[in-house]
Amino acid sequence: QVQFVESGGGLVQPGGSLRLSCVASGSIFSFYAMGWYRQAPGKQRELVAIIARAGNTNYADSVKGRFTISRDNAKNTVYLQMNNLKPEDTAVYYCNTVIMGDAYWGQGTQVTVSS
């Protein structure tokens, strides 16, 4: 069983920055790709960024050049550095992995971008 705890969300003005963290339980963290997703009110959950076990990354077009995903396998932690935040980035952000076909999600952390 894998469990995640996200943190780092909050209220920030447009143009500001936040750094989200997701700490995973268990010793298998380093073997799997990790992703950050988000869900805005009334919208479907969408992939924001993903990082493979080897460290290669991929981003949604809407966040390219502004967000950076990284991981520290020694700390069982994946990060999402978010810069130049926009009101449309407002959402609940979740970390995720898929192990043997089963998806695991954290409880989410709220990010609100507003002046």
MDAnalysis code that builds the backbone (N, CA, C; Angstrom):
import MDAnalysis as mda
import numpy as np

u = mda.Universe.empty(345, n_residues=115, atom_resindex=np.repeat(np.arange(115), 3), trajectory=True)
u.add_TopologyAttr("name", ["N", "CA", "C"] * 115)
u.add_TopologyAttr("resid", np.arange(1, 116))
u.add_TopologyAttr("resname", ["GLN", "VAL", "GLN", "PHE", "VAL", "GLU", "SER", "GLY", "GLY", "GLY", "LEU", "VAL", "GLN", "PRO", "GLY", "GLY", "SER", "LEU", "ARG", "LEU", "SER", "CYS", "VAL", "ALA", "SER", "GLY", "SER", "ILE", "PHE", "SER", "PHE", "TYR", "ALA", "MET", "GLY", "TRP", "TYR", "ARG", "GLN", "ALA", "PRO", "GLY", "LYS", "GLN", "ARG", "GLU", "LEU", "VAL", "ALA", "ILE", "ILE", "ALA", "ARG", "ALA", "GLY", "ASN", "THR", "ASN", "TYR", "ALA", "ASP", "SER", "VAL", "LYS", "GLY", "ARG", "PHE", "THR", "ILE", "SER", "ARG", "ASP", "ASN", "ALA", "LYS", "ASN", "THR", "VAL", "TYR", "LEU", "GLN", "MET", "ASN", "ASN", "LEU", "LYS", "PRO", "GLU", "ASP", "THR", "ALA", "VAL", "TYR", "TYR", "CYS", "ASN", "THR", "VAL", "ILE", "MET", "GLY", "ASP", "ALA", "TYR", "TRP", "GLY", "GLN", "GLY", "THR", "GLN", "VAL", "THR", "VAL", "SER", "SER"])
u.atoms.positions = np.array([
    [0.841, -1.185, 0.000],
    [0.000, 0.000, 0.000],
    [0.883, 1.243, 0.000],
    [0.583, 2.166, -0.900],
    [1.334, 3.413, -0.992],
    [0.438, 4.555, -0.553],
    [0.960, 5.424, 0.259],
    [0.218, 6.601, 0.681],
    [1.052, 7.843, 0.419],
    [0.354, 8.937, 0.053],
    [1.010, 10.201, -0.230],
    [0.456, 11.288, 0.680],
    [1.323, 12.216, 1.044],
    [0.903, 13.405, 1.773],
    [1.440, 14.621, 1.026],
    [0.500, 15.428, 0.487],
    [0.885, 16.640, -0.230],
    [0.882, 17.833, 0.716],
    [1.705, 18.812, 0.403],
    [1.732, 20.065, 1.154],
    [2.273, 21.166, 0.254],
    [2.131, 22.401, 0.732],
    [2.715, 23.532, 0.019],
    [1.720, 24.412, -0.708],
    [0.462, 24.022, -0.717],
    [-0.523, 24.853, -1.378],
    [-0.830, 26.099, -0.568],
    [-1.638, 26.983, -1.173],
    [-2.021, 28.199, -0.477],
    [-2.566, 29.235, -1.425],
    [-2.696, 30.444, -0.910],
    [-3.190, 31.582, -1.690],
    [-1.992, 32.413, -2.144],
    [-1.940, 32.709, -3.428],
    [-0.829, 33.494, -3.966],
    [-1.362, 34.447, -5.022],
    [-0.720, 35.577, -5.168],
    [-1.128, 36.547, -6.181],
    [-0.629, 36.115, -7.557],
    [-1.305, 36.565, -8.610],
    [-0.815, 36.276, -9.968],
    [0.639, 36.706, -10.122],
    [1.424, 35.843, -10.773],
    [2.845, 36.105, -10.927],
    [3.696, 35.526, -9.812],
    [3.057, 35.054, -8.760],
    [3.780, 34.501, -7.629],
    [4.208, 33.061, -7.843],
    [4.819, 32.492, -6.806],
    [5.347, 31.132, -6.876],
    [4.925, 30.317, -5.662],
    [4.827, 29.030, -5.881],
    [4.608, 28.057, -4.809],
    [5.408, 26.809, -5.137],
    [5.758, 26.083, -4.094],
    [6.427, 24.795, -4.271],
    [5.630, 23.733, -3.529],
    [5.084, 22.788, -4.286],
    [4.340, 21.686, -3.701],
    [5.266, 20.511, -3.432],
    [4.969, 19.799, -2.347],
    [5.725, 18.591, -2.004],
    [4.762, 17.426, -1.837],
    [5.235, 16.255, -2.161],
    [4.446, 15.037, -1.986],
    [5.381, 13.970, -1.436],
    [5.124, 13.566, -0.203],
    [5.952, 12.549, 0.441],
    [5.224, 11.214, 0.368],
    [5.931, 10.201, -0.100],
    [5.349, 8.869, -0.259],
    [5.819, 7.933, 0.851],
    [4.906, 7.084, 1.278],
    [5.284, 6.049, 2.234],
    [5.867, 4.864, 1.484],
    [6.603, 4.024, 2.151],
    [7.099, 2.812, 1.524],
    [8.434, 2.990, 0.844],
    [9.038, 1.876, 0.497],
    [10.391, 1.887, -0.051],
    [10.422, 1.712, -1.561],
    [9.260, 1.710, -2.219],
    [9.227, 1.430, -3.649],
    [9.140, 2.696, -4.493],
    [9.192, 3.835, -3.830],
    [8.993, 5.117, -4.501],
    [9.883, 5.274, -5.721],
    [11.149, 4.922, -5.572],
    [12.118, 5.203, -6.630],
    [11.904, 4.367, -7.883],
    [11.051, 3.359, -7.825],
    [10.879, 2.457, -8.956],
    [9.813, 2.911, -9.944],
    [9.073, 3.957, -9.609],
    [7.906, 4.299, -10.419],
    [7.899, 5.759, -10.817],
    [7.261, 6.003, -11.961],
    [7.013, 7.376, -12.370],
    [6.030, 8.025, -11.393],
    [6.155, 9.328, -11.254],
    [5.271, 10.100, -10.388],
    [4.671, 11.247, -11.190],
    [3.440, 11.562, -10.873],
    [2.778, 12.648, -11.586],
    [2.094, 13.618, -10.646],
    [1.944, 14.832, -11.119],
    [1.093, 15.828, -10.470],
    [-0.107, 16.079, -11.382],
    [-1.285, 16.041, -10.795],
    [-2.528, 16.335, -11.486],
    [-3.201, 17.497, -10.769],
    [-4.178, 18.085, -11.433],
    [-4.970, 19.124, -10.773],
    [-6.414, 19.034, -11.239],
    [-7.293, 19.524, -10.369],
    [-8.716, 19.547, -10.694],
    [-9.309, 20.860, -10.223],
    [-9.786, 21.631, -11.175],
    [-10.458, 22.895, -10.880],
    [-11.948, 22.627, -10.713],
    [-12.657, 23.510, -10.010],
    [-14.102, 23.323, -9.813],
    [-14.833, 23.181, -11.137],
    [-15.641, 22.133, -11.235],
    [-16.431, 21.926, -12.433],
    [-15.676, 21.364, -13.614],
    [-14.407, 21.025, -13.418],
    [-13.599, 20.496, -14.514],
    [-13.055, 19.117, -14.168],
    [-12.641, 18.407, -15.213],
    [-12.053, 17.092, -14.998],
    [-10.621, 17.215, -14.491],
    [-10.174, 16.198, -13.792],
    [-8.791, 16.156, -13.339],
    [-7.877, 16.038, -14.554],
    [-6.804, 16.818, -14.552],
    [-5.892, 16.818, -15.690],
    [-4.447, 16.638, -15.238],
    [-3.657, 16.021, -16.121],
    [-2.241, 15.840, -15.841],
    [-1.509, 17.165, -16.002],
    [-0.689, 17.497, -15.010],
    [0.109, 18.715, -15.049],
    [1.542, 18.400, -15.462],
    [2.127, 17.404, -14.801],
    [3.521, 17.060, -15.070],
    [3.781, 15.642, -14.601],
    [4.761, 15.004, -15.237],
    [5.113, 13.647, -14.864],
    [6.630, 13.496, -14.920],
    [7.164, 12.706, -13.998],
    [8.600, 12.448, -13.974],
    [8.817, 10.942, -13.875],
    [9.622, 10.432, -14.792],
    [9.907, 9.006, -14.816],
    [10.923, 8.648, -13.737],
    [11.089, 7.360, -13.502],
    [12.032, 6.919, -12.480],
    [13.448, 7.381, -12.818],
    [13.754, 7.508, -14.105],
    [15.088, 7.955, -14.517],
    [15.227, 9.472, -14.492],
    [14.106, 10.171, -14.277],
    [14.185, 11.619, -14.153],
    [13.718, 12.413, -15.356],
    [13.430, 11.749, -16.479],
    [12.910, 12.515, -17.614],
    [11.477, 12.964, -17.320],
    [11.145, 14.119, -17.868],
    [9.904, 14.795, -17.488],
    [9.044, 15.137, -18.698],
    [7.785, 15.376, -18.429],
    [6.848, 15.827, -19.449],
    [5.824, 16.729, -18.783],
    [5.353, 17.749, -19.539],
    [4.469, 18.765, -18.973],
    [3.269, 19.015, -19.872],
    [2.171, 19.419, -19.232],
    [1.045, 19.937, -19.999],
    [1.468, 21.234, -20.677],
    [0.926, 21.487, -21.864],
    [1.305, 22.692, -22.600],
    [1.036, 23.961, -21.790],
    [-0.010, 23.926, -20.986],
    [-0.417, 25.121, -20.248],
    [0.567, 25.534, -19.154],
    [1.468, 24.622, -18.767],
    [2.402, 24.942, -17.677],
    [3.858, 24.913, -18.115],
    [4.120, 24.546, -19.361],
    [5.501, 24.477, -19.842],
    [6.187, 25.828, -19.694],
    [7.406, 25.780, -19.176],
    [8.181, 26.996, -18.975],
    [7.888, 27.698, -17.657],
    [6.841, 27.258, -16.943],
    [6.486, 27.882, -15.662],
    [6.618, 26.909, -14.492],
    [6.312, 25.644, -14.739],
    [6.337, 24.632, -13.677],
    [7.518, 23.680, -13.898],
    [8.066, 23.180, -12.791],
    [9.145, 22.195, -12.852],
    [8.868, 21.082, -11.857],
    [8.854, 19.858, -12.356],
    [8.692, 18.690, -11.498],
    [10.063, 18.090, -11.228],
    [10.258, 17.639, -9.992],
    [11.532, 17.001, -9.631],
    [11.260, 15.957, -8.558],
    [12.252, 15.119, -8.314],
    [12.071, 14.088, -7.296],
    [13.373, 13.880, -6.542],
    [13.215, 13.497, -5.278],
    [14.348, 13.138, -4.435],
    [14.052, 11.742, -3.899],
    [14.627, 10.744, -4.540],
    [14.303, 9.366, -4.169],
    [14.762, 9.020, -2.760],
    [15.822, 9.666, -2.296],
    [16.300, 9.403, -0.937],
    [15.293, 9.864, 0.103],
    [14.485, 10.864, -0.265],
    [13.487, 11.393, 0.662],
    [12.071, 10.940, 0.314],
    [11.939, 10.050, -0.691],
    [10.613, 9.588, -1.125],
    [9.683, 10.771, -1.431],
    [10.213, 11.790, -2.065],
    [9.464, 13.029, -2.258],
    [9.529, 13.482, -3.714],
    [8.389, 13.949, -4.195],
    [8.324, 14.587, -5.506],
    [7.843, 16.025, -5.293],
    [8.399, 16.933, -6.071],
    [8.117, 18.361, -5.924],
    [7.503, 18.921, -7.202],
    [6.764, 20.005, -7.036],
    [6.295, 20.768, -8.187],
    [6.551, 22.239, -7.892],
    [7.561, 22.800, -8.543],
    [7.847, 24.219, -8.420],
    [6.995, 24.963, -9.442],
    [6.185, 25.873, -8.953],
    [5.253, 26.604, -9.820],
    [5.591, 28.090, -9.775],
    [5.992, 28.622, -10.912],
    [6.340, 30.038, -11.032],
    [5.377, 30.752, -11.956],
    [5.351, 32.070, -11.852],
    [4.480, 32.889, -12.707],
    [3.051, 32.336, -12.726],
    [2.520, 32.121, -11.542],
    [1.194, 31.521, -11.431],
    [0.125, 32.441, -11.985],
    [-0.895, 31.818, -12.573],
    [-2.013, 32.524, -13.176],
    [-3.304, 32.105, -12.502],
    [-4.331, 32.949, -12.576],
    [-5.623, 32.566, -11.958],
    [-6.140, 31.216, -12.468],
    [-5.863, 30.891, -13.710],
    [-6.338, 29.616, -14.255],
    [-5.578, 28.406, -13.705],
    [-4.535, 28.641, -12.909],
    [-3.848, 27.544, -12.229],
    [-4.550, 27.149, -10.933],
    [-5.568, 27.908, -10.540],
    [-6.314, 27.603, -9.323],
    [-6.965, 26.229, -9.426],
    [-6.673, 25.369, -8.460],
    [-7.166, 23.995, -8.485],
    [-6.685, 23.272, -7.230],
    [-7.211, 22.084, -7.026],
    [-6.638, 21.161, -6.061],
    [-5.603, 20.314, -6.800],
    [-4.417, 20.253, -6.253],
    [-3.310, 19.533, -6.881],
    [-3.075, 18.211, -6.145],
    [-2.935, 17.143, -6.934],
    [-2.767, 15.797, -6.397],
    [-1.503, 15.164, -6.964],
    [-0.808, 14.397, -6.135],
    [0.260, 13.565, -6.682],
    [-0.272, 12.154, -6.889],
    [0.400, 11.435, -7.772],
    [-0.145, 10.165, -8.257],
    [0.967, 9.242, -8.716],
    [0.733, 7.950, -8.547],
    [1.541, 6.966, -9.224],
    [0.655, 5.782, -9.582],
    [1.123, 4.975, -10.505],
    [0.419, 3.760, -10.907],
    [1.356, 2.581, -10.702],
    [0.900, 1.625, -9.910],
    [1.714, 0.443, -9.594],
    [0.906, -0.794, -9.947],
    [1.412, -1.562, -10.885],
    [0.748, -2.813, -11.286],
    [-0.696, -2.551, -11.669],
    [-0.949, -1.428, -12.323],
    [-2.276, -1.098, -12.810],
    [-3.182, -0.403, -11.809],
    [-2.729, -0.266, -10.573],
    [-3.524, 0.419, -9.551],
    [-3.018, 1.849, -9.385],
    [-3.948, 2.803, -9.401],
    [-3.592, 4.209, -9.224],
    [-3.678, 4.590, -7.754],
    [-2.693, 5.343, -7.294],
    [-2.649, 5.824, -5.917],
    [-2.617, 7.346, -5.946],
    [-3.431, 7.958, -5.077],
    [-3.575, 9.408, -5.028],
    [-3.377, 9.925, -3.619],
    [-2.852, 11.154, -3.539],
    [-2.821, 11.843, -2.265],
    [-4.158, 12.507, -2.002],
    [-4.237, 13.230, -0.879],
    [-5.497, 13.873, -0.495],
    [-5.691, 15.214, -1.198],
    [-4.629, 15.711, -1.809],
    [-4.708, 16.974, -2.540],
    [-4.340, 18.177, -1.679],
    [-3.859, 19.206, -2.366],
    [-3.552, 20.477, -1.701],
    [-4.092, 21.608, -2.569],
    [-4.774, 22.550, -1.940],
    [-5.453, 23.616, -2.683],
    [-4.461, 24.717, -3.054],
    [-4.490, 25.099, -4.320],
    [-3.734, 26.250, -4.809],
    [-4.738, 27.266, -5.346],
    [-4.680, 28.468, -4.808],
    [-5.567, 29.541, -5.249],
    [-4.727, 30.727, -5.691],
    [-4.930, 31.147, -6.928],
    [-4.191, 32.281, -7.486],
    [-5.185, 33.410, -7.694],
    [-5.033, 34.454, -6.888],
    [-6.008, 35.547, -6.924],
    [-5.381, 36.801, -6.358],
    [-5.809, 37.930, -6.902],
    [-5.359, 39.205, -6.352],
    [-6.359, 39.738, -5.340],
])
